[in-house]
Amino acid sequence: MKELNFNRHRRLRGSANIRSMVRETSLHKEDFIYPIFVVEGENIKHEISSMPGVFHYSLDKLGEELDEVVDLGIPSVILFGVPNEKDAVGSQAYHDHGITQEAIRFAKERHPELVVIADTCLCQYTDHGHCGVIENGVILNDESLDLLARTAVSQAKAGADIIAPSNMMDGFVAAIRYGLDQAGFENTPIMSYGVKYSSAYYGPFREAAHSTPQFGDRKTYQMDPANRMEALREATSDIQEGADFMIVKPALSYLDIIREVRDNFDIPIVAYNVSGEYAMVKAAAANGWIDEEKIVLETLLSMKRAGADIVMTYHAKDAARWLEGIK
């Protein structure tokens, strides 16, 4: 054979231990935030039809779920409250004894070391399903900010470790940071959903949170999926306003955006592996078309490889078991 000149990359793939030695990205259970949906009522543990394995929990059933999360070594949960009563201004979102506030108290009392994140939005609390105040069919930006800040303060008073506002109103981080600081919560971090696209991947979540808009859509405040540079503008604004973490949502179809944000900013980046991404994997696995464990771990690894420090995922419990070899 003629003398060839090429690189032998396979030398570093020759055994499992060599591959492990040169592996560039790792996935750990400590990387995960696990979302939990909490509802009013008693003795409720109801599976969400479009999200197999994910449930609505009443407070009296929440403890067993939190215990399992802690036993698996998952360090953090994010709580989504689903109230029985809704109104035009989402008043249950900032009620001191609202479902989210009560769930926060319960979680911190049962597991003080668990990092409890509060989703801070109005959509599941309003009777119109939008993330702000409505006037003549228009979502009002500035008028919504005060309600969001009141919500954040009430959640911090209940014991939330981190506030995670997801509404995408302009100035929402500034308003919430000011509100928290004025209320004495200057050390409570903000995990901003600052890069949040208007996405079809949210469908199952809207069933879970009972938050489908009753008219129109959210395209006037959530981002256009076609835009990349807009993500950097949004992230820049939120960081300048005081965001401590930056969430990119969705994750799987937006790995390029995760990388852009990672390359341009030095705060922790959170990838939200959203409900539609979860549901597609579950449906394919139920039909025997894929190996669920391998697909899930590869998918979550891709989010870390793209630049995420943390992954918010409904797969967290299963992934933690698989990573630890628990059957």
Secondary structure, DSSP 4 states (H G I P E B T S, - for coil): --------GGGGGSSHHHHHHT------GGGEEEEEEEESSSS-EEE-TTSTT-EEEEHHHHHHHHHHHHHTT--EEEEEEE-S--BTT-GGGS-TTSHHHHHHHHHHHH-TTSEEEEEE-STTTBTT--SSEEETTEEEHHHHHHHHHHHHHHHHHHT-SEEEE----TTHHHHHHHHHHHTT-TT--BEEEEEEB--GGGHHHHHHHT---SSS-STTTSBPTT-SHHHHHHHHHHHHHT-SEEEEES-GGGHHHHHHHHHH--S-EEEEE-HHHHHHHHHHHHTTSS-HHHHHHHHHHHHHHHT-SEEEETTHHHHHHHHHT--
